[in-house]
């Protein structure tokens, strides 16, 4: 599966065939997480983490951020809880627009950040 074109299927709520409720390890094909500026700890968080013996991020540790894909994945105890897609670039958070595709079964869908004009 090519991670540069992830596909989310609304028929089963699956990203590249991996459904909500499955093991987060199945998403390894996405590669390393690329966090946004928002998730990088500031000086205070880095200091607290250093003396606390942790490497926790500023955001909750239960969200993986794939900013270049326009995708965030929430999980708990290695179980996928949900997918978040950014339909347009988000300033200043740093997510790009989702660069994958949406389908419903075999039917391609076109989701855009603005509603279509009335007919």
Secondary structure, DSSP 4 states (H G I P E B T S, - for coil): --GGG-EEETTTTEETTEETTSBGGGGGGG-S-B--GGGS--HHHHHHHHHHT----SS-TTEEEEGGGTEEEEEETTEEEEEEE-SS-BTTTTBPPP-SEEEETTEEE---SSPPPP-
